[in-house]
């Protein structure tokens, strides 16, 4: 009888020890996994945010001038100049009221700001502006086949004469905005195309919402010629 009790007691002790070891191992795994997941998630977010706000392409430089693409079959009357305005940055008597030009065009904006185009052109249809992350190699656009599947595509805006507007000569030809949840701050190219072929490029910069809307037109002009 005593021998039987001794064997039973020994068996119970083995079962208890095995159970404790398994529970301890399970707790350690959960803790390690939780710590690793939290660390990686936070690290990834911080790294991404830093990259988005500080990244500056090597060749990005604001001038306010359109880079006219020299094509043998390009008709200069397709785009003699353009005025670009916005609804949250600058005044109508300042950077939003510039004369149509190829060399003095507004080129700084905020995310979520509606941006309007007023081109000086003989064309009534066929013009489009592609908004793409800035490329150091601007010659890429000379032979580029434009598509909404192309890398770094952010948006596009069709430009056509607003014949249905009450005062069509004073009305914008097209407008768009970049949403702050979909696009990051930084440098972008406005690529003007006619019938699918690039004719001019304007290097621009987008700031976060509210970052430059409180600045004077003089301060904005300084930013446009950094």
C-alpha positions in Angstrom: 0.0 0.0 0.0 2.8 2.4 1.0 4.6 1.6 -2.2 1.5 2.3 -4.3 1.0 5.7 -2.5 4.7 6.6 -3.1 4.4 5.8 -6.8 1.1 7.8 -7.0 2.7 10.8 -5.3 5.7 10.7 -7.5 3.5 10.7 -10.6 1.5 13.7 -9.4 4.7 15.7 -8.8 5.9 14.9 -12.3 2.6 16.1 -13.8 2.7 19.3 -11.7 6.3 20.1 -12.7 5.6 19.6 -16.4 2.6 21.8 -16.2 4.5 24.6 -14.5 7.3 24.4 -17.1 4.9 24.6 -20.0 3.1 27.6 -18.5 6.3 29.5 -17.8 7.6 28.8 -21.4 4.3 30.1 -22.8 4.5 33.3 -20.8 8.0 34.0 -21.9 7.1 33.5 -25.6 4.1 35.9 -25.3 6.2 38.6 -23.6 9.0 38.4 -26.1 6.7 38.4 -29.0 4.8 41.4 -27.7 7.9 43.4 -27.1 9.3 42.6 -30.5 6.1 43.6 -32.3 5.8 46.9 -30.4 9.4 47.8 -31.0 9.3 47.1 -34.8 6.0 48.9 -35.3 7.1 52.0 -33.6 10.5 52.0 -35.3 9.0 51.6 -38.7 6.5 54.5 -38.2 9.2 56.8 -37.0 11.5 56.0 -39.8 8.8 56.5 -42.5 7.8 59.8 -41.0 11.4 61.1 -41.0 11.9 60.0 -44.5 8.7 61.7 -45.7 9.4 65.1 -44.1 13.2 65.4 -44.7 13.7 63.7 -48.0 15.0 66.1 -50.6 15.7 64.9 -54.2 19.2 65.8 -55.3 18.1 67.9 -58.3 15.0 69.5 -56.8 15.1 73.3 -57.1 12.3 75.8 -57.1 12.5 78.5 -59.8 8.9 79.2 -60.8 9.9 78.6 -64.4 8.5 75.9 -66.7 11.0 73.7 -68.4 9.7 73.7 -72.0 10.4 70.4 -73.7 11.9 70.9 -77.1 10.0 68.8 -79.5 10.2 69.3 -83.3 6.4 68.9 -83.7 5.5 71.1 -80.7 3.3 74.1 -81.5 4.3 77.0 -79.1 0.7 78.2 -79.1 -0.3 75.1 -77.2 1.1 76.7 -74.0 2.3 80.3 -74.0 2.0 80.6 -70.3 -0.1 79.6 -67.2 -1.3 81.1 -64.0 -1.7 78.7 -61.0 -3.8 79.7 -57.9 -4.9 78.1 -54.7 -7.6 78.5 -52.1 -5.7 78.4 -48.8 -2.2 79.9 -49.4 -1.5 83.5 -50.6 -3.6 86.4 -51.7 -5.4 87.2 -54.9 -3.2 90.3 -55.1 -0.1 88.3 -54.5 1.1 84.9 -55.7 -2.5 83.9 -56.7 -2.9 86.9 -58.9 0.3 86.6 -61.0 0.1 87.2 -64.8 0.1 84.2 -67.0 3.8 83.3 -67.5 6.3 80.6 -68.3 9.0 82.0 -66.0 7.1 83.4 -62.9 4.6 80.8 -61.9 3.4 79.9 -58.4 5.1 76.6 -57.4 4.5 76.1 -53.6 1.3 74.6 -52.2 -0.1 72.8 -49.2 -1.6 69.3 -49.1 -5.4 69.5 -49.2 -5.3 72.8 -51.0 -7.4 73.1 -54.2 -5.2 74.2 -57.0 -6.5 75.9 -60.1 -5.0 76.3 -63.6 -5.5 79.2 -66.0 -3.5 78.4 -69.1 -2.7 80.8 -72.0 -3.3 78.5 -75.0 -5.0 78.2 -78.4 -6.1 74.7 -77.5 -9.5 74.2 -75.9 -9.1 70.4 -75.2 -6.3 67.9 -75.0 -4.3 69.5 -72.2 -3.6 67.6 -69.0 -1.4 68.1 -66.0 0.2 65.1 -64.4 1.3 65.4 -60.8 4.3 63.1 -60.1 6.9 62.9 -57.4 10.0 64.9 -58.6 12.5 63.2 -60.8 16.1 64.3 -61.0 16.2 63.0 -64.5 13.8 65.4 -66.2 14.7 64.1 -69.7 12.6 61.0 -68.7 9.4 63.0 -69.6 10.5 63.6 -73.2 9.6 60.1 -74.3 7.5 59.0 -71.3 4.2 57.1 -71.8 1.9 58.6 -69.2 -0.4 56.3 -67.3 -2.1 56.2 -63.8 0.0 53.1 -63.3 3.3 54.8 -63.6 5.7 55.0 -60.6 5.2 58.0 -58.2 1.9 59.0 -59.8 0.0 61.2 -57.4 -2.9 62.7 -59.5 -3.7 64.3 -62.8 -5.9 67.3 -63.9 -7.6 67.7 -67.3 -7.6 71.2 -68.6 -10.3 72.4 -71.0 -11.9 75.7 -71.9 -14.8 76.3 -69.4 -17.4 77.3 -72.0 -20.2 76.5 -69.6 -19.1 79.0 -67.0 -20.8 82.4 -66.7 -17.5 84.2 -67.4 -15.4 81.5 -69.1 -12.4 83.7 -69.7 -12.0 84.3 -66.0 -12.8 80.7 -64.9 -10.2 78.0 -64.1 -9.7 75.3 -66.7 -9.2 72.5 -64.2 -8.4 71.9 -60.5 -7.2 69.2 -58.1 -5.7 68.6 -54.7 -3.4 66.1 -53.0 -4.9 64.6 -49.9 -2.7 64.5 -46.8 -3.6 60.9 -46.0 -2.6 59.7 -49.5 0.4 61.9 -50.4 3.5 63.0 -48.5 5.1 66.4 -48.4 8.0 67.2 -50.7 8.9 68.0 -54.3 6.6 67.2 -57.2 6.6 67.7 -61.0 3.7 69.3 -62.7 4.0 67.7 -66.2 1.9 69.5 -68.8 0.9 67.3 -71.7 -0.9 67.9 -74.9 -2.6 64.9 -76.6 -0.5 62.6 -74.4 2.9 64.1 -75.1 4.8 66.2 -72.5 5.3 69.9 -73.5 6.5 71.5 -70.2 7.4 70.6 -66.6 7.2 72.8 -63.4 9.0 71.7 -60.3 6.8 72.3 -57.2 6.8 71.7 -53.5 4.0 70.6 -51.2 4.0 71.5 -47.5 1.9 69.9 -44.8 -1.6 71.4 -44.1 -1.3 74.8 -42.4 2.5 75.1 -42.7 2.6 78.0 -45.0 -1.0 79.3 -45.2 -0.2 82.0 -42.5 2.8 83.4 -44.4 2.8 86.8 -46.2 3.1 87.0 -49.9 6.6 88.3 -49.5 7.6 85.3 -47.4 5.9 83.0 -50.0 7.8 84.6 -52.8 11.0 84.0 -51.0 10.1 80.3 -50.6 9.4 80.1 -54.3 12.9 81.1 -55.2 14.8 79.1 -52.5 
